[in-house]
Amino acid sequence: MSQVSRIGMLRRLACMVGMSAALLGTAGCGLEVGAVYPEMGYSDYPSDAYIATTEPVYFDGRATYWYGGRWNYRDGGRWNHYDREPAGLYQRRMQGPPVRRTYEARGGRPGAAPRRR
């Protein structure tokens, strides 16, 4: 085998390895879509319906909610939680569950007309 054919074969091999690496490197680019939230997913925070029907506990000047086994509060435009339960919130939690309101008529159907006999 001549030196020219060996150089050509090495170039082709290097080109194939380089193209394979580029293909594998770009294949995973579209897989990660959306935001990554630390420790908890966004669904682990109180829903709008929960916020609308639950009385908040004010602590450190923030409306705080006991939800999902921890105290959650809004911090600017996002949800946050206390890593360790503050003593004041622990005492409040031991007093009883949060006050929840319902806006449904008795019987579970809002706006249901009374039955006539």
N, C-alpha and C positions, 0 to 999 in steps of 0.2 A: 504494500500500500504506500502510495507516495505521500509526501509531506503535504502537498496541496489538498489531496482528498481527505487527509486527517483533519486539517484545519477547517475544511468545509463541513465535515461531520461534527466537529466540536462546536462550530457556530450554530448549526441546526439544533444540536442538543441544548446549548445555552439558550437559544431562542425559545424552545419548547418549555424549558424549565421556567424561564422568565414569564412567559405567557400563562403558564399554569399557576404560578404564584400570584400574578395579577388577577386572574380569574377567581381564585380562591379568596383573595383579599377583598374583592369587591362583592362577592356573593353574599356576605353577611351584612352588608351596609343597610339593606332595607329591612332587616329583621327586627331591629329595635325601634319601635314606633310608640310614641307617647312619653309621658313624663315618668320619672322614677321617684317614688316617694320613700323616704327613709322609714324603716321598721314596719310601718303600717301602710296599707293601701288606702286610696282615697275613700273607698267605700266603708272603711272602718270608722269614719267620722259621722257625726249626727246628720241625718237627712234634713231637708227643709221642713218636712212634715213633723219630724220630732222637735225641731226648734220652735215651730209655730204652736205646738201643743204642750210644751214643757216649760215650767217656770225656771229661769236660770238662777244660779247661786252666784252672787257677785263676790269675787275674791281678787285682790290686787287691782281693783278698778275694772275688771273684765267680767263679762257674762260667761259663766263656766257651767258646763253640763256634764253630768255623770252618764257616760255612754260607753258601752263596750268594755266595762271593767276599769275605766280610767277617767280622769277629769280632762275634758277637752275644752278649748277656748279658741276664739279667733285671734290671730296675730296678724294684723294688716289684712291682706287679701287671702290668707291661707289658714288652715286649721293647725293647731299645735296641741300638745298635751304635756302634763307634768310627768316626768320620769319617776319621781317619788311623790307620793301623796302628801301635800302639806297638812300639818296638824289641824288647822282650821277647817279644811275641807273634809278631813277624816271625821271630825266631830259632827259636822253638818250631815254627813252621810249616815252616821250612826243614829241620828234623830229620826230617820225614816226615808222612804223613797221620795223622789222628786214629785212635785204636784204636776199632774197631767190633766189637761182639759180635753173634752170631746165636744165637737160641734154637731154631732149627729143627734137626731130626735130619738126619743126612747123607742126601742124596738129595732134600732140599727139602720133604719132607712130614713135619710133626710127628706123632709118635705112630704112624708106619707100622709095622705088624708085620713081622717078618722073613719072607721067603718060604721055604717048605719045599719040598723036592723029593721 
